[in-house]
Amino acid sequence: MNINLTLAPLVSLIAGILILVMPRLLNYIVAIYLILIGLIGLFGTGRFLH
């Protein structure tokens, strides 16, 4: 059984859980998420997964 997870949905899931647990972190979580998505878009997911 092969389970392929891409990084973006995993990051957004973790961010959503953290926002529910600690709403004060919303600004930081959104900023980090946007930076990560930008880096993934620029460099591709290959460098982050291997």
PDB file with one MODEL, atoms N, CA, C and O in Angstrom:
MODEL        1
ATOM      1  N   MET A   1       0.847  -1.181   0.000  1.00  0.00           N
ATOM      2  CA  MET A   1       0.000   0.000   0.000  1.00  0.00           C
ATOM      3  C   MET A   1       0.887   1.238   0.000  1.00  0.00           C
ATOM      4  O   MET A   1       1.714   1.411   0.895  1.00  0.00           O
ATOM      5  N   ASN A   2       0.723   2.077  -0.975  1.00  0.00           N
ATOM      6  CA  ASN A   2       1.528   3.288  -1.113  1.00  0.00           C
ATOM      7  C   ASN A   2       0.691   4.505  -0.760  1.00  0.00           C
ATOM      8  O   ASN A   2      -0.396   4.707  -1.301  1.00  0.00           O
ATOM      9  N   ILE A   3       1.212   5.313   0.156  1.00  0.00           N
ATOM     10  CA  ILE A   3       0.536   6.558   0.503  1.00  0.00           C
ATOM     11  C   ILE A   3       1.465   7.698   0.140  1.00  0.00           C
ATOM     12  O   ILE A   3       2.538   7.843   0.727  1.00  0.00           O
ATOM     13  N   ASN A   4       1.059   8.504  -0.818  1.00  0.00           N
ATOM     14  CA  ASN A   4       1.865   9.637  -1.241  1.00  0.00           C
ATOM     15  C   ASN A   4       1.273  10.921  -0.681  1.00  0.00           C
ATOM     16  O   ASN A   4       0.150  11.294  -1.021  1.00  0.00           O
ATOM     17  N   LEU A   5       2.030  11.598   0.180  1.00  0.00           N
ATOM     18  CA  LEU A   5       1.589  12.872   0.735  1.00  0.00           C
ATOM     19  C   LEU A   5       2.440  13.980   0.148  1.00  0.00           C
ATOM     20  O   LEU A   5       3.668  13.900   0.149  1.00  0.00           O
ATOM     21  N   THR A   6       1.796  14.989  -0.340  1.00  0.00           N
ATOM     22  CA  THR A   6       2.548  16.150  -0.774  1.00  0.00           C
ATOM     23  C   THR A   6       2.681  17.093   0.410  1.00  0.00           C
ATOM     24  O   THR A   6       1.945  16.985   1.390  1.00  0.00           O
ATOM     25  N   LEU A   7       3.607  17.998   0.312  1.00  0.00           N
ATOM     26  CA  LEU A   7       3.933  18.838   1.448  1.00  0.00           C
ATOM     27  C   LEU A   7       2.862  19.890   1.734  1.00  0.00           C
ATOM     28  O   LEU A   7       2.573  20.151   2.902  1.00  0.00           O
ATOM     29  N   ALA A   8       2.275  20.488   0.733  1.00  0.00           N
ATOM     30  CA  ALA A   8       1.321  21.580   0.935  1.00  0.00           C
ATOM     31  C   ALA A   8       0.093  21.154   1.754  1.00  0.00           C
ATOM     32  O   ALA A   8      -0.249  21.856   2.706  1.00  0.00           O
ATOM     33  N   PRO A   9      -0.585  20.050   1.438  1.00  0.00           N
ATOM     34  CA  PRO A   9      -1.743  19.666   2.262  1.00  0.00           C
ATOM     35  C   PRO A   9      -1.348  19.310   3.693  1.00  0.00           C
ATOM     36  O   PRO A   9      -2.104  19.564   4.630  1.00  0.00           O
ATOM     37  N   LEU A  10      -0.175  18.726   3.858  1.00  0.00           N
ATOM     38  CA  LEU A  10       0.283  18.373   5.197  1.00  0.00           C
ATOM     39  C   LEU A  10       0.549  19.636   6.027  1.00  0.00           C
ATOM     40  O   LEU A  10       0.173  19.707   7.197  1.00  0.00           O
ATOM     41  N   VAL A  11       1.191  20.616   5.418  1.00  0.00           N
ATOM     42  CA  VAL A  11       1.467  21.874   6.106  1.00  0.00           C
ATOM     43  C   VAL A  11       0.167  22.586   6.450  1.00  0.00           C
ATOM     44  O   VAL A  11       0.038  23.126   7.548  1.00  0.00           O
ATOM     45  N   SER A  12      -0.793  22.598   5.541  1.00  0.00           N
ATOM     46  CA  SER A  12      -2.054  23.282   5.821  1.00  0.00           C
ATOM     47  C   SER A  12      -2.849  22.558   6.907  1.00  0.00           C
ATOM     48  O   SER A  12      -3.549  23.205   7.686  1.00  0.00           O
ATOM     49  N   LEU A  13      -2.756  21.246   6.971  1.00  0.00           N
ATOM     50  CA  LEU A  13      -3.436  20.505   8.032  1.00  0.00           C
ATOM     51  C   LEU A  13      -2.843  20.852   9.390  1.00  0.00           C
ATOM     52  O   LEU A  13      -3.578  21.115  10.342  1.00  0.00           O
ATOM     53  N   ILE A  14      -1.535  20.853   9.480  1.00  0.00           N
ATOM     54  CA  ILE A  14      -0.863  21.203  10.735  1.00  0.00           C
ATOM     55  C   ILE A  14      -1.182  22.641  11.127  1.00  0.00           C
ATOM     56  O   ILE A  14      -1.440  22.920  12.298  1.00  0.00           O
ATOM     57  N   ALA A  15      -1.167  23.557  10.159  1.00  0.00           N
ATOM     58  CA  ALA A  15      -1.480  24.958  10.434  1.00  0.00           C
ATOM     59  C   ALA A  15      -2.913  25.097  10.942  1.00  0.00           C
ATOM     60  O   ALA A  15      -3.159  25.846  11.887  1.00  0.00           O
ATOM     61  N   GLY A  16      -3.842  24.400  10.341  1.00  0.00           N
ATOM     62  CA  GLY A  16      -5.234  24.463  10.779  1.00  0.00           C
ATOM     63  C   GLY A  16      -5.420  23.965  12.202  1.00  0.00           C
ATOM     64  O   GLY A  16      -6.172  24.553  12.979  1.00  0.00           O
ATOM     65  N   ILE A  17      -4.738  22.885  12.540  1.00  0.00           N
ATOM     66  CA  ILE A  17      -4.829  22.349  13.903  1.00  0.00           C
ATOM     67  C   ILE A  17      -4.228  23.339  14.905  1.00  0.00           C
ATOM     68  O   ILE A  17      -4.794  23.565  15.975  1.00  0.00           O
ATOM     69  N   LEU A  18      -3.085  23.923  14.557  1.00  0.00           N
ATOM     70  CA  LEU A  18      -2.459  24.889  15.462  1.00  0.00           C
ATOM     71  C   LEU A  18      -3.324  26.130  15.659  1.00  0.00           C
ATOM     72  O   LEU A  18      -3.383  26.678  16.760  1.00  0.00           O
ATOM     73  N   ILE A  19      -3.994  26.576  14.598  1.00  0.00           N
ATOM     74  CA  ILE A  19      -4.878  27.744  14.712  1.00  0.00           C
ATOM     75  C   ILE A  19      -6.060  27.428  15.630  1.00  0.00           C
ATOM     76  O   ILE A  19      -6.486  28.280  16.410  1.00  0.00           O
ATOM     77  N   LEU A  20      -6.588  26.212  15.539  1.00  0.00           N
ATOM     78  CA  LEU A  20      -7.685  25.834  16.425  1.00  0.00           C
ATOM     79  C   LEU A  20      -7.237  25.775  17.881  1.00  0.00           C
ATOM     80  O   LEU A  20      -7.974  26.185  18.777  1.00  0.00           O
ATOM     81  N   VAL A  21      -6.038  25.270  18.114  1.00  0.00           N
ATOM     82  CA  VAL A  21      -5.543  25.115  19.478  1.00  0.00           C
ATOM     83  C   VAL A  21      -5.098  26.453  20.059  1.00  0.00           C
ATOM     84  O   VAL A  21      -5.407  26.769  21.208  1.00  0.00           O
ATOM     85  N   MET A  22      -4.368  27.241  19.260  1.00  0.00           N
ATOM     86  CA  MET A  22      -3.826  28.519  19.732  1.00  0.00           C
ATOM     87  C   MET A  22      -4.142  29.624  18.727  1.00  0.00           C
ATOM     88  O   MET A  22      -3.318  29.912  17.859  1.00  0.00           O
ATOM     89  N   PRO A  23      -5.310  30.245  18.826  1.00  0.00           N
ATOM     90  CA  PRO A  23      -5.716  31.253  17.828  1.00  0.00           C
ATOM     91  C   PRO A  23      -4.774  32.459  17.747  1.00  0.00           C
ATOM     92  O   PRO A  23      -4.727  33.126  16.714  1.00  0.00           O
ATOM     93  N   ARG A  24      -4.029  32.750  18.810  1.00  0.00           N
ATOM     94  CA  ARG A  24      -3.118  33.897  18.776  1.00  0.00           C
ATOM     95  C   ARG A  24      -1.971  33.701  17.792  1.00  0.00           C
ATOM     96  O   ARG A  24      -1.323  34.669  17.394  1.00  0.00           O
ATOM     97  N   LEU A  25      -1.719  32.468  17.401  1.00  0.00           N
ATOM     98  CA  LEU A  25      -0.625  32.182  16.469  1.00  0.00           C
ATOM     99  C   LEU A  25      -1.022  32.364  15.008  1.00  0.00           C
ATOM    100  O   LEU A  25      -0.219  32.091  14.115  1.00  0.00           O
ATOM    101  N   LEU A  26      -2.236  32.817  14.751  1.00  0.00           N
ATOM    102  CA  LEU A  26      -2.746  32.882  13.387  1.00  0.00           C
ATOM    103  C   LEU A  26      -1.825  33.659  12.445  1.00  0.00           C
ATOM    104  O   LEU A  26      -1.528  33.181  11.350  1.00  0.00           O
ATOM    105  N   ASN A  27      -1.370  34.839  12.847  1.00  0.00           N
ATOM    106  CA  ASN A  27      -0.516  35.645  11.974  1.00  0.00           C
ATOM    107  C   ASN A  27       0.778  34.923  11.625  1.00  0.00           C
ATOM    108  O   ASN A  27       1.206  34.929  10.471  1.00  0.00           O
ATOM    109  N   TYR A  28       1.398  34.305  12.619  1.00  0.00           N
ATOM    110  CA  TYR A  28       2.659  33.607  12.381  1.00  0.00           C
ATOM    111  C   TYR A  28       2.461  32.379  11.498  1.00  0.00           C
ATOM    112  O   TYR A  28       3.262  32.110  10.603  1.00  0.00           O
ATOM    113  N   ILE A  29       1.391  31.643  11.758  1.00  0.00           N
ATOM    114  CA  ILE A  29       1.136  30.429  10.983  1.00  0.00           C
ATOM    115  C   ILE A  29       0.861  30.772   9.524  1.00  0.00           C
ATOM    116  O   ILE A  29       1.364  30.101   8.623  1.00  0.00           O
ATOM    117  N   VAL A  30       0.067  31.810   9.289  1.00  0.00           N
ATOM    118  CA  VAL A  30      -0.223  32.217   7.913  1.00  0.00           C
ATOM    119  C   VAL A  30       1.046  32.672   7.213  1.00  0.00           C
ATOM    120  O   VAL A  30       1.269  32.329   6.052  1.00  0.00           O
ATOM    121  N   ALA A  31       1.879  33.436   7.902  1.00  0.00           N
ATOM    122  CA  ALA A  31       3.126  33.908   7.304  1.00  0.00           C
ATOM    123  C   ALA A  31       4.052  32.742   6.964  1.00  0.00           C
ATOM    124  O   ALA A  31       4.606  32.694   5.866  1.00  0.00           O
ATOM    125  N   ILE A  32       4.223  31.813   7.884  1.00  0.00           N
ATOM    126  CA  ILE A  32       5.092  30.657   7.636  1.00  0.00           C
ATOM    127  C   ILE A  32       4.528  29.807   6.502  1.00  0.00           C
ATOM    128  O   ILE A  32       5.280  29.333   5.651  1.00  0.00           O
ATOM    129  N   TYR A  33       3.210  29.612   6.483  1.00  0.00           N
ATOM    130  CA  TYR A  33       2.586  28.829   5.422  1.00  0.00           C
ATOM    131  C   TYR A  33       2.823  29.457   4.056  1.00  0.00           C
ATOM    132  O   TYR A  33       3.165  28.762   3.099  1.00  0.00           O
ATOM    133  N   LEU A  34       2.641  30.764   3.965  1.00  0.00           N
ATOM    134  CA  LEU A  34       2.853  31.436   2.689  1.00  0.00           C
ATOM    135  C   LEU A  34       4.308  31.355   2.243  1.00  0.00           C
ATOM    136  O   LEU A  34       4.585  31.188   1.056  1.00  0.00           O
ATOM    137  N   ILE A  35       5.228  31.472   3.177  1.00  0.00           N
ATOM    138  CA  ILE A  35       6.651  31.352   2.839  1.00  0.00           C
ATOM    139  C   ILE A  35       6.953  29.939   2.345  1.00  0.00           C
ATOM    140  O   ILE A  35       7.650  29.770   1.344  1.00  0.00           O
ATOM    141  N   LEU A  36       6.441  28.936   3.030  1.00  0.00           N
ATOM    142  CA  LEU A  36       6.690  27.549   2.605  1.00  0.00           C
ATOM    143  C   LEU A  36       6.106  27.262   1.229  1.00  0.00           C
ATOM    144  O   LEU A  36       6.757  26.630   0.397  1.00  0.00           O
ATOM    145  N   ILE A  37       4.883  27.723   0.984  1.00  0.00           N
ATOM    146  CA  ILE A  37       4.263  27.498  -0.326  1.00  0.00           C
ATOM    147  C   ILE A  37       5.061  28.212  -1.412  1.00  0.00           C
ATOM    148  O   ILE A  37       5.227  27.680  -2.510  1.00  0.00           O
ATOM    149  N   GLY A  38       5.555  29.413  -1.112  1.00  0.00           N
ATOM    150  CA  GLY A  38       6.381  30.133  -2.076  1.00  0.00           C
ATOM    151  C   GLY A  38       7.669  29.391  -2.383  1.00  0.00           C
ATOM    152  O   GLY A  38       8.082  29.309  -3.540  1.00  0.00           O
ATOM    153  N   LEU A  39       8.313  28.846  -1.343  1.00  0.00           N
ATOM    154  CA  LEU A  39       9.553  28.089  -1.559  1.00  0.00           C
ATOM    155  C   LEU A  39       9.297  26.819  -2.354  1.00  0.00           C
ATOM    156  O   LEU A  39      10.086  26.453  -3.225  1.00  0.00           O
ATOM    157  N   ILE A  40       8.191  26.148  -2.050  1.00  0.00           N
ATOM    158  CA  ILE A  40       7.845  24.940  -2.807  1.00  0.00           C
ATOM    159  C   ILE A  40       7.598  25.296  -4.270  1.00  0.00           C
ATOM    160  O   ILE A  40       8.015  24.562  -5.166  1.00  0.00           O
ATOM    161  N   GLY A  41       6.933  26.404  -4.514  1.00  0.00           N
ATOM    162  CA  GLY A  41       6.666  26.831  -5.883  1.00  0.00           C
ATOM    163  C   GLY A  41       7.938  27.182  -6.637  1.00  0.00           C
ATOM    164  O   GLY A  41       8.051  26.907  -7.831  1.00  0.00           O
ATOM    165  N   LEU A  42       8.891  27.787  -5.947  1.00  0.00           N
ATOM    166  CA  LEU A  42      10.137  28.182  -6.610  1.00  0.00           C
ATOM    167  C   LEU A  42      11.072  27.004  -6.860  1.00  0.00           C
ATOM    168  O   LEU A  42      11.642  26.876  -7.944  1.00  0.00           O
ATOM    169  N   PHE A  43      11.226  26.157  -5.867  1.00  0.00           N
ATOM    170  CA  PHE A  43      12.245  25.102  -5.945  1.00  0.00           C
ATOM    171  C   PHE A  43      11.674  23.715  -6.217  1.00  0.00           C
ATOM    172  O   PHE A  43      12.440  22.800  -6.518  1.00  0.00           O
ATOM    173  N   GLY A  44      10.398  23.529  -6.127  1.00  0.00           N
ATOM    174  CA  GLY A  44       9.797  22.214  -6.333  1.00  0.00           C
ATOM    175  C   GLY A  44       9.830  21.402  -5.045  1.00  0.00           C
ATOM    176  O   GLY A  44      10.565  21.729  -4.112  1.00  0.00           O
ATOM    177  N   THR A  45       9.034  20.350  -5.001  1.00  0.00           N
ATOM    178  CA  THR A  45       8.935  19.550  -3.779  1.00  0.00           C
ATOM    179  C   THR A  45      10.068  18.540  -3.656  1.00  0.00           C
ATOM    180  O   THR A  45      10.268  17.999  -2.569  1.00  0.00           O
ATOM    181  N   GLY A  46      10.799  18.265  -4.694  1.00  0.00           N
ATOM    182  CA  GLY A  46      11.847  17.250  -4.650  1.00  0.00           C
ATOM    183  C   GLY A  46      12.915  17.520  -3.616  1.00  0.00           C
ATOM    184  O   GLY A  46      13.386  16.590  -2.961  1.00  0.00           O
ATOM    185  N   ARG A  47      13.303  18.746  -3.456  1.00  0.00           N
ATOM    186  CA  ARG A  47      14.349  19.081  -2.492  1.00  0.00           C
ATOM    187  C   ARG A  47      13.880  18.979  -1.051  1.00  0.00           C
ATOM    188  O   ARG A  47      14.693  18.770  -0.151  1.00  0.00           O
ATOM    189  N   PHE A  48      12.570  19.124  -0.816  1.00  0.00           N
ATOM    190  CA  PHE A  48      12.074  19.088   0.538  1.00  0.00           C
ATOM    191  C   PHE A  48      11.802  17.651   1.013  1.00  0.00           C
ATOM    192  O   PHE A  48      11.835  17.375   2.212  1.00  0.00           O
ATOM    193  N   LEU A  49      11.540  16.765   0.092  1.00  0.00           N
ATOM    194  CA  LEU A  49      11.179  15.409   0.471  1.00  0.00           C
ATOM    195  C   LEU A  49      12.360  14.453   0.514  1.00  0.00           C
ATOM    196  O   LEU A  49      12.247  13.383   1.112  1.00  0.00           O
ATOM    197  N   HIS A  50      13.466  14.788  -0.084  1.00  0.00           N
ATOM    198  CA  HIS A  50      14.606  13.856  -0.119  1.00  0.00           C
ATOM    199  C   HIS A  50      15.759  14.419   0.649  1.00  0.00           C
ATOM    200  O   HIS A  50      16.811  13.785   0.736  1.00  0.00           O
TER     201      HIS A  50
ENDMDL
END
